Amino acid sequence: MLPGPDTDSISVAQLHQAVPGGDFSTAQLTHTLNTTTAHVTYLLSKHPVDWSPPRFRRTQHTATRVGQWRIWYEHDRLSLQAIADREEASLATVRLALLKNGTELRPAGSQQGRQRRR
């Protein structure tokens, strides 16, 4: 038994909701959840949270999605912008991810039936 409040007095949802989007400390969580450091440490050991910064999580997401992006780009002939819009990512993110994964990019405006901007 840990000192302080009952270990079940804070739900997993409350714990994860209390974790801020960026860097944080156990002391911050202790204060936010109004509990003890031992309690927070115990909860985090039972119910881990993603400690990585948001940028890293976005990078991980990109790595898992690039295969699908390549299919959309090469087989479905979607534009880079269409993929970016569909995935709520930046055009630069999609372009760079495809290039890094060996996709040969079409020249800009090369889609058939699409007029080039003047």
C-alpha positions in Angstrom: 0.0 0.0 0.0 1.3 3.4 -1.0 1.2 6.5 1.3 -1.5 9.0 0.4 -4.8 8.5 -1.4 -6.1 5.2 -2.6 -4.3 4.2 -5.8 -7.6 3.7 -7.6 -8.9 7.2 -6.8 -7.4 8.5 -10.0 -8.6 6.8 -13.3 -6.4 6.1 -16.3 -8.4 8.7 -18.2 -7.7 11.4 -15.5 -4.0 10.5 -15.6 -3.7 10.8 -19.4 -5.8 13.9 -19.5 -3.5 15.5 -16.9 -0.4 14.9 -19.0 0.4 18.1 -20.9 1.2 18.1 -24.7 4.9 18.8 -24.2 7.5 18.0 -21.7 6.3 17.5 -18.1 7.6 16.2 -14.8 6.2 13.9 -12.2 6.1 16.9 -9.8 3.8 18.7 -12.2 1.5 15.7 -12.4 1.5 15.4 -8.6 0.4 19.0 -8.3 -2.2 18.7 -11.1 -3.7 15.5 -9.7 -3.5 16.7 -6.1 -1.8 13.5 -5.0 1.7 12.2 -4.0 4.8 11.6 -6.1 4.6 7.9 -5.1 1.0 7.7 -6.3 1.9 9.3 -9.7 5.0 7.1 -10.2 2.8 4.0 -9.4 0.1 5.2 -11.9 2.6 5.9 -14.6 4.2 2.5 -14.2 0.8 0.8 -14.5 -0.5 3.0 -17.3 2.4 4.5 -19.3 1.9 7.7 -21.3 3.7 8.9 -24.4 6.5 11.2 -22.9 7.8 12.1 -26.3 7.3 15.7 -27.6 4.5 16.3 -30.1 6.9 16.8 -33.0 8.3 13.3 -32.4 4.8 11.8 -32.3 4.0 13.5 -35.6 7.2 12.0 -37.1 6.2 8.6 -35.9 2.8 9.0 -37.5 4.4 10.1 -40.8 6.6 7.0 -40.8 3.5 4.8 -40.4 1.6 6.6 -43.1 4.2 7.0 -45.8 3.4 3.6 -47.4 -0.2 4.6 -47.9 0.9 8.0 -49.2 3.1 6.3 -51.8 0.1 4.1 -53.0 -2.1 7.2 -53.3 0.6 9.1 -55.1 1.8 6.3 -57.5 -1.2 4.2 -58.1 -4.1 6.5 -57.4 -2.2 9.5 -59.0 -3.2 11.9 -56.1 -1.2 15.1 -56.0 1.1 15.8 -53.0 -1.4 18.6 -52.0 -4.3 16.2 -52.1 -2.5 13.7 -49.9 -1.5 16.5 -47.5 -5.1 17.8 -47.3 -6.5 14.3 -46.8 -4.0 13.6 -44.0 -4.1 17.1 -42.4 -0.3 17.3 -42.9 1.8 19.9 -44.6 2.8 19.7 -48.2 6.4 19.8 -47.2 5.9 16.8 -44.8 4.3 14.6 -47.5 6.9 15.6 -50.2 9.9 15.0 -47.9 8.5 11.7 -46.6 8.0 10.4 -50.1 11.4 11.5 -51.3 13.1 9.9 -48.2 11.3 6.7 -49.0 12.5 6.5 -52.6 9.4 7.8 -54.4 10.2 9.5 -57.7 8.1 12.6 -57.8 6.3 13.8 -60.9 7.0 17.3 -62.2 4.6 19.9 -60.7 1.4 20.2 -62.7 2.0 17.0 -64.7 -1.4 15.4 -63.9 -3.4 14.8 -67.0 -6.6 16.8 -67.4 -5.2 19.5 -65.1 -4.4 22.9 -66.3 -1.1 24.5 -65.2 -1.2 27.8 -63.5 0.1 30.7 -65.4 
